[in-house]
């Protein structure tokens, strides 16, 4: 049976949040260590890109499977399997000696992440209720922002002072500790009747793999994109008729949830692109070291952390939707203020001040986006809804980055590309705000 804590979070929340933090960290820790990885393993630019792409492919491709499998087989069991795969994958990445080794290990690591990400959110929803659940989801959302931005700092720190391998090897003891904690303290959730829809799994995994490859791959992208569209279309048809669907289409009938999915998709498309380009402009134009580039994200990380700690009480005071509108609007203002870099091409005026605004906006946004994405979800669909939240998080980042590179990749010098990219990023954030105003706000009113 699942326990509902009446006082305090106990040890369950730290286990969930640290596990989630670990996988988010590895999504961005590689950004500031890429130069060192390429030098040590003699990787070409194409091979280096696949160190990130292999992880993105399997992470995005297996998310729906990971979410629904927890519903069917029990979330504690899936959580433990995810920890083992992720920990072993991290060990293999840290020991990598060649291009094929590190790329295959990153792909394997991504499967572990795809199981852990939706399972952690579903476990959190199973374990807590009422205001405690609101607070727990606020901390979960804060972890999403802090984990990604702190990954840049930690990646730069390890790459400059130790070795990039430490950023991956450190996951191994953490995964072991989480596995021990899970065995001791997590309660097994009831399993559901029915079996996992294997045809749906095949269509969703191949469709998502093809979609991500069409965005990050180098060859035959148009053909593979068309394949992705066909496979995803067949998957949706399958979900409409399957007795035990992998992604129940009823998840998209609620306007608040639908708005939460769309807004999160474009929000992460903007933020991943910002995290990708900004360390590069700092190193290429301002001559920052990888460590300095990582540390330069402290204004964003610190303000994100401070604000995120207040989200639960602010939600109780203002409501989730109002907080979401304020958060996304603030993030948009911060991204637009990066155009100051055109006028003052230095760190403090052109980057640090906008980062403070972005950090405040991010701290106010990610938790309410998570709440909106799982709002009004029936108990039997918790895992599936959590899978969709994490899928739009991951796929949105890949699509946003690929779109921005496609639109600005030919611009030279790099500072011109950076300024243009930040305008595209602001456009993506504007779409997220429109989704909140047009879907989440009316959806919240209609559900009360």
PEDA-V320438 format. One record per helix or strand of 2 or more residues. SS is the DSSP state (alpha for helix, beta for strand). FROM is the first residue (numbers start at 1). TO is the last residue. If there is no record, write none. Layout:
ss=SS from=FROM to=TO
ss=SS from=FROM to=TO
This chain:
ss=alpha from=12 to=28
ss=alpha from=31 to=41
ss=alpha from=45 to=61
ss=alpha from=63 to=73
ss=alpha from=75 to=94
ss=alpha from=99 to=127
ss=alpha from=130 to=161
ss=alpha from=166 to=185
ss=alpha from=198 to=216
ss=alpha from=221 to=241
ss=alpha from=249 to=252
ss=alpha from=255 to=284
ss=alpha from=290 to=295
ss=alpha from=298 to=308
ss=alpha from=311 to=318
ss=alpha from=320 to=343
ss=alpha from=347 to=373
ss=alpha from=379 to=408
ss=alpha from=414 to=447
